[in-house]
Amino acid sequence: MKIKTEYDIIKRPIITEKLTMIQEENPNIVGFIVDKRATKPEIKKAVEKIFNVKVKKVRVINMKPKPKSLGRFQGRSTSFKKAYVILEKGEKINFIE
């Protein structure tokens, strides 16, 4: 099996309206799309190493595919894994600088 690096585990950040509303209440929460096979400890280590922050807690959600249609063609969206990372107090990650 291929050895996973931090950049294989963390695919991209989530910047959505829903997460932005959550961050207004608690700015220490950050969302990421992660590898489907990644575990909570692996996600925690990857975020700490890439962004040089302390992670308090990791919450993971497996998103199932949803049915989609384009005209007469039926299909599904892809499934993915979402991780909400709660940072220690005083820590911050800025994606838009």
N, C-alpha and C positions, 0 to 999 in steps of 0.2 A: 504494500500500500504506500502511496505517495505521502511523504512527510508534509504536514500542513504548516505553512508560515502564517504570520499574523495577517498578511495581506490576502491569503487564501480564505481565511475565516471571515474577516470583515469585508463585505463586498461593496456596500455604499451606504451613506447616511440616508435617513428618511426625513424629508422636509415636506410635511403635509400640513393642511389647515388644522386638522385634529391634534397633531402633535404640538403645533405652535400654541394652540389654546391650553394644552396641558402645561407647556413650558412657562406660560404667563403666571400660572399658580405656583409651580415648582420649577425653577430654572435649572435644577440639577438633573433633570431627566433628558436623555438623548436617545434617539432611535436609530437602529441600523438594520439593514438587510444582511443576514449572515448565511454561511454555508449550512445546508440542511443537516449535515452530520455533526456540526459543532455543538459542544456541550457548554454549560454555563461557566465552568472554570476556564475553558479554552477562550471563550469570548471575553471574560474578565481580564485574562493575561494579555490578550491581543490589544484590547482598548488601552490598558495601562501602558503597554510598550509603545504603541503607535502615537498616542496623544500625550504621554507623560502626565497622567492624572491618576488619582486614587479612586477606585470603584468601590462603592458600598454594597450594591446589590445588582443582580441581573435577572430580568424577567423575560421569558421566551414564549413566543406564540407561533404555532405552526399554522400557516394560512393555507387552506385547501383551495383547489381550483374552482373557479366559478364558470357556469355555462355562458358562452358568448356566441353570437351569431353575426354574420356579415352577409346580408341578403339571404340567399337560400342555403348558405353553408353554415353548418353547426360545428362548434368546437368548444374548447375550454381555455381559460387563462392558465398560466403556469402556477404551480404551487411554490411557496417559498417560506422561509423562516425569518421571523421578525424578532429583534431583541431590543427591549427597553433597558437601558443602562442607567442606574441611579448613581450619581457621583457623590463623593464626600462633600461636606459643606465647605464652600469656598472654592471648589474646583469648577472649571468651566472649559467647554470646547466651543470654539467659534468656527463654523464652516464657511460663513460669508465674511470675508475680511476686506 
